[in-house]
Amino acid sequence: MHIALAGNIGAGKTYATYILSQALRFEAAYEDDKENPFLMDFYQDMVRWAFPMQIYLLNRRLETTLALQRSQKDFVQDRTLYEDAEVFAPVLREMDILPAREYQVYKALFDKIASLVKPPDLLVYLRASVPTLVDQILARGRPYEENISLEYLRRLNQAYEAWYASYERGPKMAISMDELYGREDGPTQLVDQVVRRVVTLF
Protein backbone atom coordinates (compact mmCIF):
# COMPACT_ATOMS: atom_id res chain seq x y z
CA MET A 1 0.00 0.00 0.00
CA HIS A 2 1.19 3.49 -0.86
CA ILE A 3 0.11 6.34 1.45
CA ALA A 4 1.27 9.77 0.27
CA LEU A 5 1.29 12.84 2.50
CA ALA A 6 0.63 16.28 1.05
CA GLY A 7 0.79 19.71 2.65
CA ASN A 8 2.29 23.17 2.70
CA ILE A 9 5.78 24.07 3.91
CA GLY A 10 5.82 23.41 7.66
CA ALA A 11 2.60 21.39 7.72
CA GLY A 12 4.29 18.44 9.40
CA LYS A 13 4.79 15.95 6.58
CA THR A 14 8.09 14.60 7.89
CA TYR A 15 6.66 14.28 11.40
CA ALA A 16 3.55 12.52 10.10
CA THR A 17 5.58 10.24 7.82
CA TYR A 18 7.62 9.03 10.77
CA ILE A 19 4.63 8.57 13.07
CA LEU A 20 2.57 6.70 10.49
CA SER A 21 5.39 4.50 9.20
CA GLN A 22 6.26 3.44 12.74
CA ALA A 23 2.64 2.75 13.73
CA LEU A 24 1.73 0.92 10.53
CA ARG A 25 5.13 -0.78 10.13
CA PHE A 26 5.45 0.66 6.64
CA GLU A 27 8.64 1.86 4.99
CA ALA A 28 9.14 5.65 5.08
CA ALA A 29 10.16 7.72 2.05
CA TYR A 30 11.29 11.18 3.12
CA GLU A 31 11.77 14.36 1.13
CA ASP A 32 15.52 15.06 1.46
CA ASP A 33 16.01 18.82 1.24
CA LYS A 34 19.72 18.52 2.06
CA GLU A 35 20.42 16.99 -1.35
CA ASN A 36 18.64 19.77 -3.28
CA PRO A 37 21.36 21.92 -4.94
CA PHE A 38 18.88 24.67 -5.86
CA LEU A 39 17.07 25.17 -2.55
CA MET A 40 19.19 27.94 -1.00
CA ASP A 41 19.49 29.76 -4.35
CA PHE A 42 15.74 29.53 -4.93
CA TYR A 43 14.78 31.21 -1.67
CA GLN A 44 17.36 33.95 -2.25
CA ASP A 45 16.34 34.65 -5.87
CA MET A 46 13.08 32.90 -6.74
CA VAL A 47 12.73 34.39 -10.23
CA ARG A 48 16.17 33.21 -11.32
CA TRP A 49 15.90 29.71 -9.89
CA ALA A 50 12.20 28.78 -10.08
CA PHE A 51 12.40 26.78 -13.32
CA PRO A 52 15.51 24.68 -12.53
CA MET A 53 14.12 24.14 -9.04
CA GLN A 54 10.83 22.78 -10.41
CA ILE A 55 12.57 20.54 -12.95
CA TYR A 56 14.89 19.16 -10.28
CA LEU A 57 12.00 18.41 -7.94
CA LEU A 58 9.94 16.77 -10.68
CA ASN A 59 12.83 14.46 -11.50
CA ARG A 60 13.38 13.57 -7.83
CA ARG A 61 9.67 12.95 -7.19
CA LEU A 62 9.50 10.70 -10.26
CA GLU A 63 12.56 8.73 -9.14
CA THR A 64 11.07 8.25 -5.67
CA THR A 65 7.62 7.28 -6.91
CA LEU A 66 8.98 4.73 -9.40
CA ALA A 67 11.27 3.24 -6.76
CA LEU A 68 8.35 2.83 -4.36
CA GLN A 69 6.20 1.17 -6.98
CA ARG A 70 8.96 -1.21 -8.06
CA SER A 71 9.66 -2.24 -4.47
CA GLN A 72 6.10 -3.57 -3.97
CA LYS A 73 6.45 -2.73 -0.26
CA ASP A 74 4.07 -0.72 1.90
CA PHE A 75 5.19 2.91 2.05
CA VAL A 76 4.36 6.25 3.61
CA GLN A 77 5.69 8.99 1.33
CA ASP A 78 6.61 12.52 2.42
CA ARG A 79 5.24 14.76 -0.41
CA THR A 80 3.55 13.60 -3.62
CA LEU A 81 4.54 13.78 -7.25
CA TYR A 82 1.65 16.15 -7.93
CA GLU A 83 2.08 19.06 -5.52
CA ASP A 84 5.01 20.81 -7.19
CA ALA A 85 3.20 20.94 -10.52
CA GLU A 86 -0.36 21.50 -9.35
CA VAL A 87 0.20 23.71 -6.30
CA PHE A 88 3.63 25.31 -6.20
CA ALA A 89 4.20 25.96 -9.91
CA PRO A 90 0.79 27.65 -10.48
CA VAL A 91 1.42 29.91 -7.47
CA LEU A 92 4.86 30.82 -8.80
CA ARG A 93 3.25 31.61 -12.16
CA GLU A 94 0.54 33.77 -10.55
CA MET A 95 3.18 35.70 -8.64
CA ASP A 96 5.18 36.28 -11.86
CA ILE A 97 8.07 34.31 -10.41
CA LEU A 98 7.89 31.52 -13.01
CA PRO A 99 7.71 32.94 -16.57
CA ALA A 100 4.82 31.79 -18.77
CA ARG A 101 7.01 30.01 -21.35
CA GLU A 102 8.90 28.08 -18.71
CA TYR A 103 5.69 27.19 -16.91
CA GLN A 104 4.12 25.79 -20.09
CA VAL A 105 7.18 23.63 -20.82
CA TYR A 106 7.26 22.36 -17.26
CA LYS A 107 3.50 21.67 -17.12
CA ALA A 108 3.57 19.75 -20.42
CA LEU A 109 6.40 17.56 -19.13
CA PHE A 110 4.58 16.95 -15.84
CA ASP A 111 1.33 15.99 -17.59
CA LYS A 112 3.15 13.33 -19.62
CA ILE A 113 4.87 11.94 -16.53
CA ALA A 114 1.69 11.93 -14.42
CA SER A 115 -0.15 9.95 -17.09
CA LEU A 116 2.40 7.14 -16.78
CA VAL A 117 2.58 6.87 -12.99
CA LYS A 118 0.18 5.05 -10.69
CA PRO A 119 -1.31 7.42 -8.08
CA PRO A 120 -1.07 6.61 -4.35
CA ASP A 121 -3.60 4.31 -2.76
CA LEU A 122 -4.43 7.05 -0.27
CA LEU A 123 -3.66 10.78 -0.31
CA VAL A 124 -3.47 12.36 3.16
CA TYR A 125 -3.64 16.16 3.07
CA LEU A 126 -2.19 17.80 6.18
CA ARG A 127 -4.14 21.04 6.49
CA ALA A 128 -2.53 23.81 8.58
CA SER A 129 -3.21 27.53 9.00
CA VAL A 130 -0.53 30.10 8.15
CA PRO A 131 0.19 30.86 11.85
CA THR A 132 0.77 27.15 12.47
CA LEU A 133 3.02 26.91 9.41
CA VAL A 134 5.06 29.88 10.59
CA ASP A 135 5.42 28.44 14.09
CA GLN A 136 6.68 25.15 12.69
CA ILE A 137 9.04 26.80 10.19
CA LEU A 138 10.58 28.95 12.95
CA ALA A 139 10.81 26.00 15.33
CA ARG A 140 12.83 23.87 12.92
CA GLY A 141 15.15 26.78 12.05
CA ARG A 142 16.21 25.88 8.53
CA PRO A 143 18.36 28.76 7.20
CA TYR A 144 17.01 28.60 3.66
CA GLU A 145 13.44 29.10 4.93
CA GLU A 146 14.18 32.41 6.67
CA ASN A 147 13.07 34.45 3.66
CA ILE A 148 9.74 32.72 3.02
CA SER A 149 7.05 35.40 2.90
CA LEU A 150 3.66 35.21 4.59
CA GLU A 151 2.05 36.03 1.24
CA TYR A 152 3.74 33.03 -0.37
CA LEU A 153 2.50 30.73 2.40
CA ARG A 154 -1.01 32.22 2.19
CA ARG A 155 -1.20 31.70 -1.57
CA LEU A 156 0.10 28.16 -1.25
CA ASN A 157 -2.57 27.38 1.35
CA GLN A 158 -5.29 28.66 -0.97
CA ALA A 159 -3.85 26.61 -3.83
CA TYR A 160 -3.66 23.50 -1.64
CA GLU A 161 -7.32 23.82 -0.66
CA ALA A 162 -8.39 24.11 -4.31
CA TRP A 163 -6.11 21.26 -5.33
CA TYR A 164 -7.38 18.93 -2.63
CA ALA A 165 -11.00 19.73 -3.46
CA SER A 166 -10.43 18.83 -7.12
CA TYR A 167 -8.17 15.80 -6.54
CA GLU A 168 -9.79 12.77 -8.18
CA ARG A 169 -6.90 10.37 -8.73
CA GLY A 170 -7.96 8.12 -5.87
CA PRO A 171 -9.02 7.96 -2.21
CA LYS A 172 -8.15 10.98 -0.09
CA MET A 173 -8.56 12.46 3.37
CA ALA A 174 -7.66 15.70 5.16
CA ILE A 175 -6.31 16.08 8.69
CA SER A 176 -6.35 19.36 10.63
CA MET A 177 -2.83 19.74 11.97
CA ASP A 178 -3.82 22.86 13.95
CA GLU A 179 -5.81 20.57 16.22
CA LEU A 180 -2.96 18.08 16.75
CA TYR A 181 0.15 20.21 17.34
CA GLY A 182 1.10 20.48 20.99
CA ARG A 183 -1.31 17.79 22.12
CA GLU A 184 0.06 14.82 24.01
CA ASP A 185 -2.27 12.52 22.10
CA GLY A 186 -1.57 14.23 18.76
CA PRO A 187 0.40 11.32 17.27
CA THR A 188 -2.26 8.83 18.37
CA GLN A 189 -5.04 10.96 16.91
CA LEU A 190 -3.15 11.24 13.63
CA VAL A 191 -2.65 7.49 13.35
CA ASP A 192 -6.24 6.73 14.35
CA GLN A 193 -7.66 9.02 11.68
CA VAL A 194 -5.51 7.47 8.94
CA VAL A 195 -6.17 3.90 10.06
CA ARG A 196 -9.92 4.49 10.04
CA ARG A 197 -9.67 5.77 6.46
CA VAL A 198 -7.42 2.89 5.36
CA VAL A 199 -9.92 0.35 6.73
CA THR A 200 -12.62 1.76 4.45
CA LEU A 201 -10.48 0.94 1.40
CA PHE A 202 -10.67 -2.81 1.95
C-alpha positions as CSV (number, residue, x, y, z in Angstrom):
1,M,0.0,0.0,0.0
2,H,1.2,3.5,-0.9
3,I,0.1,6.3,1.4
4,A,1.3,9.8,0.3
5,L,1.3,12.8,2.5
6,A,0.6,16.3,1.0
7,G,0.8,19.7,2.6
8,N,2.3,23.2,2.7
9,I,5.8,24.1,3.9
10,G,5.8,23.4,7.7
11,A,2.6,21.4,7.7
12,G,4.3,18.4,9.4
13,K,4.8,16.0,6.6
14,T,8.1,14.6,7.9
15,Y,6.7,14.3,11.4
16,A,3.6,12.5,10.1
17,T,5.6,10.2,7.8
18,Y,7.6,9.0,10.8
19,I,4.6,8.6,13.1
20,L,2.6,6.7,10.5
21,S,5.4,4.5,9.2
22,Q,6.3,3.4,12.7
23,A,2.6,2.8,13.7
24,L,1.7,0.9,10.5
25,R,5.1,-0.8,10.1
26,F,5.5,0.7,6.6
27,E,8.6,1.9,5.0
28,A,9.1,5.7,5.1
29,A,10.2,7.7,2.0
30,Y,11.3,11.2,3.1
31,E,11.8,14.4,1.1
32,D,15.5,15.1,1.5
33,D,16.0,18.8,1.2
34,K,19.7,18.5,2.1
35,E,20.4,17.0,-1.4
36,N,18.6,19.8,-3.3
37,P,21.4,21.9,-4.9
38,F,18.9,24.7,-5.9
39,L,17.1,25.2,-2.5
40,M,19.2,27.9,-1.0
41,D,19.5,29.8,-4.3
42,F,15.7,29.5,-4.9
43,Y,14.8,31.2,-1.7
44,Q,17.4,33.9,-2.2
45,D,16.3,34.6,-5.9
46,M,13.1,32.9,-6.7
47,V,12.7,34.4,-10.2
48,R,16.2,33.2,-11.3
49,W,15.9,29.7,-9.9
50,A,12.2,28.8,-10.1
51,F,12.4,26.8,-13.3
52,P,15.5,24.7,-12.5
53,M,14.1,24.1,-9.0
54,Q,10.8,22.8,-10.4
55,I,12.6,20.5,-12.9
56,Y,14.9,19.2,-10.3
57,L,12.0,18.4,-7.9
58,L,9.9,16.8,-10.7
59,N,12.8,14.5,-11.5
60,R,13.4,13.6,-7.8
61,R,9.7,13.0,-7.2
62,L,9.5,10.7,-10.3
63,E,12.6,8.7,-9.1
64,T,11.1,8.3,-5.7
65,T,7.6,7.3,-6.9
66,L,9.0,4.7,-9.4
67,A,11.3,3.2,-6.8
68,L,8.3,2.8,-4.4
69,Q,6.2,1.2,-7.0
70,R,9.0,-1.2,-8.1
71,S,9.7,-2.2,-4.5
72,Q,6.1,-3.6,-4.0
73,K,6.4,-2.7,-0.3
74,D,4.1,-0.7,1.9
75,F,5.2,2.9,2.1
76,V,4.4,6.2,3.6
77,Q,5.7,9.0,1.3
78,D,6.6,12.5,2.4
79,R,5.2,14.8,-0.4
80,T,3.6,13.6,-3.6
81,L,4.5,13.8,-7.2
82,Y,1.7,16.2,-7.9
83,E,2.1,19.1,-5.5
84,D,5.0,20.8,-7.2
85,A,3.2,20.9,-10.5
86,E,-0.4,21.5,-9.4
87,V,0.2,23.7,-6.3
88,F,3.6,25.3,-6.2
89,A,4.2,26.0,-9.9
90,P,0.8,27.6,-10.5
91,V,1.4,29.9,-7.5
92,L,4.9,30.8,-8.8
93,R,3.3,31.6,-12.2
94,E,0.5,33.8,-10.6
95,M,3.2,35.7,-8.6
96,D,5.2,36.3,-11.9
97,I,8.1,34.3,-10.4
98,L,7.9,31.5,-13.0
99,P,7.7,32.9,-16.6
100,A,4.8,31.8,-18.8
101,R,7.0,30.0,-21.4
102,E,8.9,28.1,-18.7
103,Y,5.7,27.2,-16.9
104,Q,4.1,25.8,-20.1
105,V,7.2,23.6,-20.8
106,Y,7.3,22.4,-17.3
107,K,3.5,21.7,-17.1
108,A,3.6,19.7,-20.4
109,L,6.4,17.6,-19.1
110,F,4.6,16.9,-15.8
111,D,1.3,16.0,-17.6
112,K,3.1,13.3,-19.6
113,I,4.9,11.9,-16.5
114,A,1.7,11.9,-14.4
115,S,-0.2,10.0,-17.1
116,L,2.4,7.1,-16.8
117,V,2.6,6.9,-13.0
118,K,0.2,5.0,-10.7
119,P,-1.3,7.4,-8.1
120,P,-1.1,6.6,-4.4
121,D,-3.6,4.3,-2.8
122,L,-4.4,7.1,-0.3
123,L,-3.7,10.8,-0.3
124,V,-3.5,12.4,3.2
125,Y,-3.6,16.2,3.1
126,L,-2.2,17.8,6.2
127,R,-4.1,21.0,6.5
128,A,-2.5,23.8,8.6
129,S,-3.2,27.5,9.0
130,V,-0.5,30.1,8.2
131,P,0.2,30.9,11.8
132,T,0.8,27.2,12.5
133,L,3.0,26.9,9.4
134,V,5.1,29.9,10.6
135,D,5.4,28.4,14.1
136,Q,6.7,25.1,12.7
137,I,9.0,26.8,10.2
138,L,10.6,29.0,12.9
139,A,10.8,26.0,15.3
140,R,12.8,23.9,12.9
141,G,15.2,26.8,12.0
142,R,16.2,25.9,8.5
143,P,18.4,28.8,7.2
144,Y,17.0,28.6,3.7
145,E,13.4,29.1,4.9
146,E,14.2,32.4,6.7
147,N,13.1,34.5,3.7
148,I,9.7,32.7,3.0
149,S,7.0,35.4,2.9
150,L,3.7,35.2,4.6
151,E,2.1,36.0,1.2
152,Y,3.7,33.0,-0.4
153,L,2.5,30.7,2.4
154,R,-1.0,32.2,2.2
155,R,-1.2,31.7,-1.6
156,L,0.1,28.2,-1.3
157,N,-2.6,27.4,1.3
158,Q,-5.3,28.7,-1.0
159,A,-3.9,26.6,-3.8
160,Y,-3.7,23.5,-1.6
161,E,-7.3,23.8,-0.7
162,A,-8.4,24.1,-4.3
163,W,-6.1,21.3,-5.3
164,Y,-7.4,18.9,-2.6
165,A,-11.0,19.7,-3.5
166,S,-10.4,18.8,-7.1
167,Y,-8.2,15.8,-6.5
168,E,-9.8,12.8,-8.2
169,R,-6.9,10.4,-8.7
170,G,-8.0,8.1,-5.9
171,P,-9.0,8.0,-2.2
172,K,-8.1,11.0,-0.1
173,M,-8.6,12.5,3.4
174,A,-7.7,15.7,5.2
175,I,-6.3,16.1,8.7
176,S,-6.3,19.4,10.6
177,M,-2.8,19.7,12.0
178,D,-3.8,22.9,13.9
179,E,-5.8,20.6,16.2
180,L,-3.0,18.1,16.7
181,Y,0.1,20.2,17.3
182,G,1.1,20.5,21.0
183,R,-1.3,17.8,22.1
184,E,0.1,14.8,24.0
185,D,-2.3,12.5,22.1
186,G,-1.6,14.2,18.8
187,P,0.4,11.3,17.3
188,T,-2.3,8.8,18.4
189,Q,-5.0,11.0,16.9
190,L,-3.1,11.2,13.6
191,V,-2.6,7.5,13.4
192,D,-6.2,6.7,14.3
193,Q,-7.7,9.0,11.7
194,V,-5.5,7.5,8.9
195,V,-6.2,3.9,10.1
196,R,-9.9,4.5,10.0
197,R,-9.7,5.8,6.5
198,V,-7.4,2.9,5.4
199,V,-9.9,0.4,6.7
200,T,-12.6,1.8,4.4
201,L,-10.5,0.9,1.4
202,F,-10.7,-2.8,1.9
